[in-house]
Amino acid sequence: MKRWGMVILIVALTLGVAASALASGRRIYCYSANANDPCPFWGASYSGMRFQTNVEQSRIRYAGSINEVEYYNYDGASGRYNNYRVYLCHTTRTSLSTTFGVNYYAAPVLVASRSAFTIPAVRGWFGLRMTRSFAYDNVRHLLIEIRWEGDNAISVPIYNNDPLSGNRRVWAVNDPNAETGRGDGRAYYTRLNFGYYTAVEPTSLGRVKAIFE
């Protein structure tokens, strides 16, 4: 009877932990917001963009499924960007190369693709409208790439950080398929949303077992 009671309690606890885990996730804020500019949403000046930025592993410190990447609209402008694509990828580079392809650790994952993407006219956080999640390993850095071509001639300034060492962003204007660009040290005030996870805490079953011993 004692044995069956333990089995029932283990199953109940496992289901409870799993249900709790399924409903949980994590939101992580990276870098600070003490500067702003419209790169990569530079519609007032350019007709297209290829843009990469990285987020260091030390800023994230969490492995899981990224469901959304968010930036902060500085002044509430609303821009529309056509032929819009977002890729996520791991990278080993803290300072990015100005040759875009060099920054990929593996093949980039297309996580958003839209004929048009509109940033809402609200000062505050907005998502990149991901339709596919990305499994982040918490070993390497995160590389975020945005491409678009065609717009409504409006720029949207977003918060970023005072320049750090090396290239924390690389961009090329008017050509979303450019192979090279220019870079500088601005990192972006970024909010990463991690979705549900299903891992059961290894110590949970141990605690249950101890109750019956």
For each residue, the residues with C-beta under 8 A, 3 or more apart:
1: 4 5
2: 5 6 212
3: 6 7
4: 1 7 8
5: 1 2 8 9 212
6: 2 3 9 10 208 209 211 212
7: 3 4 10 11
8: 4 5 11 12
9: 5 6 12 13 208 211
10: 6 7 13 14 205 208
11: 7 8 14 15
12: 8 9 15 16
13: 9 10 16 17 204 205 208
14: 10 11 17 18 200 204 205
15: 11 12 18 19
16: 12 13 19 20
17: 13 14 20 21 200 201 204
18: 14 15 21 22 198 200
19: 15 16 22 23
20: 16 17 23 24
21: 17 18 24 196 197 198 199 200
22: 18 19 196 198
23: 19 20 196
24: 20 21 196 197
25: 64 67 193 194 195 196 197
26: 62 64 193 194
27: 191 192 193 194
28: 59 60 61 62 191 192 194
29: 189 190 191
30: 55 59 60 187 188 189 190 191 192
31: 55 59 160 161 187 188 189 190
32: 161 189
33: 36 72 159 160 161 189
34: 161 162
35: 159 160 161 162 186
36: 33 74 157 158 159 160
37: 157 158 160 186
38: 41 42 43 44 45 155 156 157 158
39: 42 49 51 169 171
40: 49 51 146 148 171
41: 38 49 79 81 119 155 156 158
42: 38 39 45 46 49 155 173
43: 38 46 79 80 81 151 152 153 154 155 156
44: 38 153 154 155
45: 38 42 155 173
46: 42 43 49 173 174
47: 149 150 151 174
48: 147 148 149 150 173 174 175 176
49: 39 40 41 42 46 81 146 147 148 149 171 172 173 174 176
50: 100 145 146 147 171 172 175 176 177 178 181
51: 39 40 145 146 147 169 170 171 172
52: 96 100 103 143 144 145 169 170 171
53: 96 143 144 168 169 170 187 188
54: 91 93 94 96 103 141 142 143 144 168 169 187
55: 30 31 59 60 141 142 144 187 188 190 192
56: 59 60 94 141
57: 60 61 138 139 140 141 142
58: 61
59: 28 30 31 55 56
60: 28 30 55 56 57 136 138 142 192
61: 28 57 58 138
62: 26 28 136 138 194
63: 136 137 138 139
64: 25 26 135 136 138 194 195 197
65: 133 134 135 136 194 195 196 197
66: 69 88 130 133 134 135 136 142 192 193 194 195
67: 25 130 133 193 194 195
68: 127 128 130 192 193
69: 66 86 88 127 128 130 144 190 191 192 193
70: 125 126 127 128 190 191 192 193
71: 125 126 128 158 159 188 189 190 191
72: 33 124 125 126 158 159 189 191
73: 76 77 119 120 122 123 124 125 126 156 157 158
74: 36 123 156 157 158 159
75: 123 157
76: 73 121 122 123
77: 73 119 121 154 155 156 157
78: 118 119 120 121 154 156
79: 41 43 118 119 151 152 154 155 156
80: 43 116 117 118 119 151 152 154
81: 41 43 49 84 116 117 118 119 148 150 151
82: 115 116 117 148 149 150 151
83: 115 147 148 149 150 176
84: 81 112 113 114 115 116 117 146 147 148
85: 110 112 113 114 146 147 148 176
86: 69 110 111 112 113 128 129 130 144 145 146 147
87: 108 109 110 111 143 144 145 147
88: 66 69 108 109 111 134 136 142 143 144 145
89: 103 104 105 106 107 108 109 142 143 145
90: 105 106 136 137 139 140 141 142 143
91: 54 96 103 104 105 140 141 142 143
92: 105 140 141
93: 54 96 97 102 103 141
94: 54 56 141 166
95: 165 166 167 168
96: 52 53 54 91 93 103 143 166 167 168 169 170 183
97: 93 100 102 103 167 170
98: 167 170 180 181 182 183
99: 102 103 179 180
100: 50 52 97 103 145 170 172 178 179 180 181
101: 104 179
102: 93 97 99
103: 52 54 89 91 93 96 97 99 100 143 170
104: 89 91 101 107 108 143
105: 89 90 91 92 140 143
106: 89 90
107: 89 104
108: 87 88 89 104 143 145
109: 87 88 89 132 134
110: 85 86 87 113 132
111: 86 87 88 128 130 131 132 133 134
112: 84 85 86 117 128 129 130 131 132
113: 84 85 86 110 131
114: 84 85 117 129
115: 82 83 84
116: 80 81 82 84
117: 80 81 82 84 112 114 128 129 148
118: 78 79 80 81
119: 41 73 77 78 79 80 81 126 156
120: 73 78 126
121: 76 77 78
122: 73 76 126
123: 73 74 75 76
124: 72 73
125: 70 71 72 73 191
126: 70 71 72 73 119 120 122
127: 68 69 70 130 193
128: 68 69 70 71 86 111 112 117 146
129: 86 112 114 117
130: 66 67 68 69 86 111 112 127 133 134
131: 111 112 113
132: 109 110 111 112
133: 65 66 67 111 130 195
134: 65 66 88 109 111 130
135: 64 65 66
136: 60 62 63 64 65 66 88 90 142 194
137: 63 90 140
138: 57 60 61 62 63 64
139: 57 63 90
140: 57 90 91 92 105 137
141: 54 55 56 57 90 91 92 93 94
142: 54 55 57 60 66 88 89 90 91 136 192
143: 52 53 54 87 88 89 90 91 96 103 104 105 108
144: 52 53 54 55 69 86 87 88 190
145: 50 51 52 86 87 88 89 100 108
146: 40 49 50 51 84 85 86 128
147: 48 49 50 51 83 84 85 86 87 176 177
148: 40 48 49 81 82 83 84 85 117 151 176
149: 47 48 49 82 83 176
150: 47 48 81 82 83
151: 43 47 79 80 81 82 148 154
152: 43 79 80
153: 43 44
154: 43 44 77 78 79 80 151
155: 38 41 42 43 44 45 77 79
156: 38 41 43 73 74 77 78 79 119
157: 36 37 38 73 74 75 77
158: 36 37 38 41 71 72 73 74 188 189
159: 33 35 36 71 72 74 188 189
160: 31 33 35 36 37 169 186 187 188 189
161: 31 32 33 34 35 164 168 186 187 188 189
162: 34 35 186
163: 168 184 185 186
164: 161 168 185 186 187
165: 95 185
166: 94 95 96 185
167: 95 96 97 98 170 183 184 185
168: 53 54 95 96 161 163 164 183 184 185 186 187
169: 39 51 52 53 54 96 160 183 184 186 187 188
170: 51 52 53 96 97 98 100 103 167 181 182 183
171: 39 40 49 50 51 52 181 182 183
172: 49 50 51 100 175 178 180 181 182
173: 42 45 46 48 49
174: 46 47 48 49
175: 48 50 172 178
176: 48 49 50 83 85 147 148 149
177: 50 147
178: 50 100 172 175 181
179: 99 100 101
180: 98 99 100 172
181: 50 98 100 170 171 172 178
182: 98 170 171 172
183: 96 98 167 168 169 170 171
184: 163 167 168 169
185: 163 164 165 166 167 168
186: 35 37 160 161 162 163 164 168 169
187: 30 31 53 54 55 160 161 164 168 169
188: 30 31 53 55 71 158 159 160 161 169
189: 29 30 31 32 33 71 72 158 159 160 161
190: 29 30 31 55 69 70 71 144
191: 27 28 29 30 69 70 71 72 125
192: 27 28 30 55 60 66 68 69 70 142
193: 25 26 27 66 67 68 69 70 127
194: 25 26 27 28 62 64 65 66 67 136 197
195: 25 64 65 66 67 133
196: 21 22 23 24 25 65
197: 21 24 25 64 65 194
198: 18 21 22
199: 21
200: 14 17 18 21 204 205
201: 17 204
202: 205 206
203: 206 207
204: 13 14 17 200 201 207 208
205: 10 13 14 200 202 208 209
206: 202 203 209 210
207: 203 204 210 211
208: 6 9 10 13 204 205 211 212
209: 6 205 206 212 213
210: 206 207 213
211: 6 9 207 208
212: 2 5 6 208 209
213: 209 210
